[in-house]
Amino acid sequence: RVGMGSPSQIADFLYQYSSKMNKVQIADYLATGDDTDLFHKDVRSMYMMKIDLSMVDFAKAFRIFVCDSGFHVGGLEAQRLNRMSACFADVYLRDNPDCGIHDAYGGDALAQSLLFIH
C-alpha cells in the first residue's frame, strides 16, 4: 500500500475515472476485504459517500446503484456481493431515512433478494 494514497484519494480516483476503467474490476476492488480490513473498508465507505440515492424508491435506487454508480457487481463472488449489498442498504437508508425500512439488515436483505433476481 506504500505510495497508493489514502482511502479518500483512491475512492476519488475510482469514482472520477470509472467511465474509463473496467467496472467489474472497480466493484471487485471496492468489495475487497472484510470488516477487519480497515483500509478497504474506508475506501468502500468513501466511495459510497459519492453516491446519491435520495428521493427515489427502493427498486429504482437499486438500479442506480448497480448500473450507474461506476461499478458492475456481476461476476463477484458471494462474500463480495454481500459487502456491496450491505453498502447499498447503508447508502439507501442514509439518503432515505423515512423510507419505512428500520435498519440496514432489512435493506440488505431486500438488496440481496434483488441481486439474486438481477
Steps between C-alpha positions, in 0.01 A plus 500: 500500500803725504448778249137403432342802667242537768163325490340832410743558210444149365121534526518838323715353223278196447185711494641772276649262243244218518378569147850421370559192714370144517187525718521138616856559622384814684227298673748224579740750657226676697372167633847383605565443868270425789420729793843436654670642187462865596678636192260341250204564727593871501541506119156338467347747744657802328381379160147447629494858632503613136181312409167679539187285521274759660139546396472175299318180586690189603489320163611807302773574756623142463517538119693825539737334745578195285489670158595867536740527793823427316526128566335174395442223755438221249747218547601583857533212743233464770689671785579800281139521382396500866733792572362697205137432592577615855648817352183555298287461813717750688487756217127458445417540870737795531327678210143389583468490879117500487468215249341254743801270519610523859855369486779404262425127546157542342642704213779249450255208489291676236811593300628142506161379378518746211856394421389139466231596249724751321 
